[in-house]
Amino acid sequence: GDQSSPTIAPVASRAEASNDTTPREIRLIHKRPKLPASLRPDGYDEGSPAVPHAGHPDIPIEILPFLMLGTFKTASDHGIVTGMGISALLNCCKGDFDRGALEASGVQYLQCAFDDEETSLSLQRQKAMDLISSTRQAGGRVLMFCERDWHGAACVMYLMWECRLTLLQSLALVQYKMSSLRVSPKLCAYLLQYEAILHGRNSMRLLGGLLVEI
């Protein structure tokens, strides 16, 4: 077995990035990590270089059968939301969203503004995780969306928490599904901290404010 000590990303490097909230492109993961069979998408091709799929921007991306990522445009499209069986909308940023027509159809709505400097990331994370879990248990589907690219990182948090994936595994899965993945240095630092709390070690590190493989 692996007798090496747990790898924890330095607190200092996390602190350096803690105030930068500008989303930046995450580098391609050089080699895809293994995923549990139940979570492995078709064509994932373990061990091959990671090349994200170029999905259609106006169609939600299915990360898991009950969890999808989309844009403000897709979340606002009543036909897409109802046609894809989406029962809950999770807005991951502060942007205003007109939810009147969708709420009239019984679609649940929650705003967890991960870009809100006045509330903690941990509080927003817990609200988001609770909605996804309750919707999953009820047999529904959640659409996470954002106009500032915070929803991808929020999805990664859920995969680490509920599916017990490492940060590297979670990023690889989301990156494989999306045409791009943008995360701010502040959220990168938080993801490292959260992974260390959940798993006792880190699978990635910060380099220039962004996550890279160890």
C-alpha positions in Angstrom: 0.0 0.0 0.0 0.9 3.7 -0.1 2.9 4.4 3.0 3.7 8.0 2.2 2.3 10.7 4.4 -0.8 12.6 3.2 -0.2 15.4 0.8 -1.8 18.7 2.0 -1.5 21.8 -0.1 0.3 24.5 1.8 -1.9 27.0 3.7 0.3 29.9 2.5 -0.4 29.1 -1.2 -4.1 28.9 -0.6 -4.0 32.2 1.2 -2.3 33.9 -1.7 -5.3 33.1 -4.0 -8.0 33.7 -1.4 -9.1 37.1 -2.6 -9.0 36.7 -6.4 -12.5 36.0 -7.7 -11.9 36.3 -11.4 -12.8 32.9 -13.1 -9.9 31.5 -15.1 -9.6 28.5 -17.4 -8.5 25.3 -15.6 -5.7 23.6 -17.4 -6.4 20.3 -19.0 -5.8 17.4 -16.7 -2.8 15.6 -18.2 -4.0 12.1 -17.4 -7.5 11.2 -16.4 -7.8 9.4 -13.0 -9.8 6.3 -12.6 -13.4 6.8 -11.7 -15.9 4.3 -10.0 -17.7 2.4 -12.7 -21.1 3.9 -11.6 -19.8 7.4 -12.4 -17.7 6.7 -15.4 -19.2 8.3 -18.6 -19.1 6.5 -21.9 -15.9 7.2 -23.8 -14.0 8.4 -20.7 -11.1 6.2 -21.7 -9.2 6.0 -18.5 -5.5 6.9 -18.8 -5.8 8.8 -22.0 -5.2 12.6 -22.2 -8.1 14.7 -21.1 -9.8 16.5 -24.0 -13.1 18.1 -23.0 -16.2 17.4 -25.1 -17.5 20.4 -27.0 -21.1 20.4 -25.9 -23.9 22.5 -27.4 -24.0 25.7 -25.3 -27.8 25.8 -25.3 -28.3 22.2 -24.1 -27.7 21.4 -20.4 -24.8 19.0 -19.8 -25.6 15.9 -17.8 -22.9 15.3 -15.1 -25.0 12.6 -13.3 -28.5 11.4 -14.2 -29.9 13.8 -11.6 -27.4 16.7 -11.9 -27.0 19.0 -14.9 -25.0 22.2 -15.7 -26.3 24.9 -17.9 -26.5 28.7 -18.6 -28.9 31.5 -17.7 -30.4 31.0 -21.2 -31.1 27.3 -20.7 -32.4 27.8 -17.2 -34.8 30.4 -18.6 -36.1 28.1 -21.4 -39.3 26.6 -20.1 -39.3 24.0 -22.9 -35.8 22.7 -22.1 -36.4 22.7 -18.3 -39.7 20.8 -18.4 -38.7 18.7 -21.4 -35.6 17.4 -19.6 -37.4 16.6 -16.4 -35.6 19.3 -14.4 -37.4 19.9 -11.1 -35.0 22.3 -9.4 -32.9 25.2 -10.5 -29.8 26.2 -8.6 -28.5 29.7 -9.4 -24.8 29.8 -8.4 -24.2 33.5 -8.6 -25.7 36.9 -7.7 -27.3 37.6 -11.1 -31.0 38.3 -11.2 -33.1 35.6 -12.6 -36.8 35.8 -13.7 -38.2 32.5 -12.3 -41.9 33.4 -12.4 -43.0 31.1 -15.3 -41.0 28.2 -14.0 -42.1 28.4 -10.5 -45.7 28.4 -11.8 -44.8 25.0 -13.3 -43.7 23.7 -9.9 -40.0 24.0 -10.6 -38.1 24.7 -7.3 -35.6 27.6 -7.3 -32.7 28.4 -5.0 -29.9 31.0 -5.3 -26.6 30.2 -3.8 -24.4 33.1 -4.7 -20.8 31.7 -4.6 -19.6 35.1 -5.7 -21.3 37.0 -2.8 -18.5 38.5 -0.7 -20.9 39.0 2.2 -21.6 35.3 2.9 -19.3 32.4 3.4 -18.5 29.8 0.7 -19.2 27.1 3.3 -22.8 28.4 3.9 -23.5 28.6 0.1 -22.0 25.1 -0.4 -24.2 23.6 2.3 -27.4 25.2 0.9 -26.5 23.9 -2.6 -25.6 20.4 -1.3 -28.9 20.1 0.6 -31.0 21.1 -2.5 -29.2 18.6 -4.7 -29.5 15.8 -2.2 -33.2 16.4 -1.5 -34.0 16.6 -5.2 -32.1 13.4 -5.9 -34.0 11.6 -3.1 -37.3 12.8 -4.5 -36.3 11.4 -8.0 -35.9 14.8 -9.6 -33.2 16.6 -11.5 -31.2 19.7 -10.6 -29.9 22.2 -13.2 -27.0 24.3 -11.8 -26.4 27.5 -13.7 -24.5 30.7 -13.5 -23.4 33.6 -15.7 -19.9 33.8 -14.1 -18.8 30.2 -14.3 -19.2 29.4 -10.6 -21.5 26.4 -11.2 -18.7 24.1 -12.3 -16.8 24.5 -9.1 -20.0 24.1 -7.1 -20.6 20.8 -9.0 -17.1 19.7 -8.1 -17.9 20.3 -4.4 -20.9 18.1 -4.7 -19.0 15.3 -6.3 -16.3 15.4 -3.6 -18.9 15.4 -0.9 -21.7 13.0 -2.0 -19.7 10.7 -4.4 -16.5 10.7 -2.3 -14.4 11.6 -5.3 -11.1 13.4 -4.9 -10.7 16.9 -6.3 -8.7 15.5 -9.2 -11.4 12.9 -10.0 -14.2 15.5 -9.7 -12.4 18.0 -11.9 -11.6 15.4 -14.5 -15.3 14.3 -14.7 -16.7 17.8 -15.0 -13.9 18.9 -17.4 -14.6 15.8 -19.6 -18.3 16.7 -19.8 -17.9 20.5 -20.4 -16.2 22.3 -23.3 -14.4 24.4 -20.7 -14.1 24.8 -16.9 -13.3 28.2 -15.4 -12.7 28.6 -11.7 -11.5 31.6 -9.7 -8.3 31.4 -7.7 -10.4 32.0 -4.6 -12.5 29.0 -5.3 -9.5 26.9 -6.3 -8.1 27.6 -2.8 -11.4 26.7 -1.2 -11.7 23.5 -3.1 -8.3 22.4 -1.8 -9.3 23.2 1.7 -12.6 21.4 1.4 -10.8 18.3 -0.1 -8.4 18.2 2.8 -11.3 18.3 5.3 -13.2 15.6 3.5 -10.4 13.2 2.6 -7.4 14.2 4.8 -5.2 14.9 1.9 -5.0 16.7 -1.4 -4.9 15.3 -4.9 -3.9 18.7 -6.5 -2.0 21.8 -5.7 -2.0 25.5 -6.5 0.3 26.9 -9.2 -0.2 30.5 -10.1 -3.5 30.5 -8.3 -4.9 27.6 -10.4 -5.2 23.9 -9.6 -2.7 21.5 -11.1 -1.9 17.8 -10.6 0.5 16.9 -7.9 
